[in-house]
């Protein structure tokens, strides 16, 4: 049976094709070091939340890159 499987695989065109090559991922670009607090911040929205009494349903979150302090 092993010989039959080997013969089938040798005759199968799909089996003879090489596996597709995975693309090489692009290198990561390092962010410059930040020495001064609040020189650079990142922001994100937390949503959707249940509406508050004043009608708000989003929270804006800001984080300082230098100190990781949440605002």
C-alpha positions as CSV (number, residue, x, y, z in Angstrom):
1,X,0.0,0.0,0.0
2,X,2.9,2.4,0.7
3,X,4.2,1.9,-2.8
4,X,0.7,2.7,-4.2
5,X,0.6,5.9,-2.2
6,X,4.1,7.0,-3.3
7,X,3.2,6.3,-6.9
8,X,0.0,8.3,-6.6
9,X,1.8,11.2,-5.0
10,X,4.5,11.1,-7.8
11,X,1.8,11.2,-10.4
12,X,-0.4,13.9,-8.8
13,X,0.4,17.4,-10.2
14,X,-0.9,19.2,-7.1
15,X,1.3,17.1,-4.9
16,X,4.3,18.0,-7.0
17,X,3.8,21.8,-6.7
18,X,5.9,23.5,-4.1
19,X,4.2,24.9,-1.1
20,X,3.5,28.7,-1.4
21,X,6.1,30.8,0.2
22,X,4.9,32.9,3.1
23,X,5.6,36.6,2.6
24,X,8.3,38.0,4.8
25,X,6.7,40.4,7.3
26,X,7.8,44.0,7.1
27,X,10.2,45.1,9.9
28,X,8.8,47.0,12.8
29,X,9.7,50.7,12.9
30,X,10.8,51.6,16.4
31,X,9.3,54.7,17.9
32,X,11.7,57.3,19.1
33,X,12.4,57.5,22.8
34,X,10.3,60.1,24.6
35,X,12.0,61.8,27.5
36,X,9.6,64.6,28.3
37,X,6.3,63.6,29.9
38,X,3.2,64.4,27.7
39,X,5.4,65.1,24.7
40,X,3.5,62.3,23.0
41,X,0.2,60.7,24.0
42,X,-2.0,58.0,22.5
43,X,-5.8,58.1,22.6
44,X,-8.6,55.6,22.3
45,X,-12.3,55.5,22.6
46,X,-14.1,53.1,24.9
47,X,-17.4,52.5,23.4
48,X,-20.3,51.8,23.3
49,X,-21.3,52.2,26.9
50,X,-24.8,52.6,28.3
51,X,-25.9,56.2,28.1
52,X,-25.3,58.3,31.2
53,X,-27.9,60.6,32.7
54,X,-26.3,63.4,30.6
55,X,-26.4,61.3,27.4
56,X,-22.7,60.4,27.2
57,X,-21.8,56.9,25.9
58,X,-18.1,57.1,25.1
59,X,-15.0,57.5,27.2
60,X,-11.8,59.1,25.7
61,X,-8.7,57.5,27.2
62,X,-5.3,59.2,26.8
63,X,-2.0,57.6,27.8
64,X,1.3,59.3,28.0
65,X,4.1,57.4,26.1
66,X,6.9,58.5,28.4
67,X,5.3,57.7,31.8
68,X,2.3,55.4,30.9
69,X,0.1,57.6,33.0
70,X,-3.6,57.4,32.1
71,X,-5.5,60.7,31.7
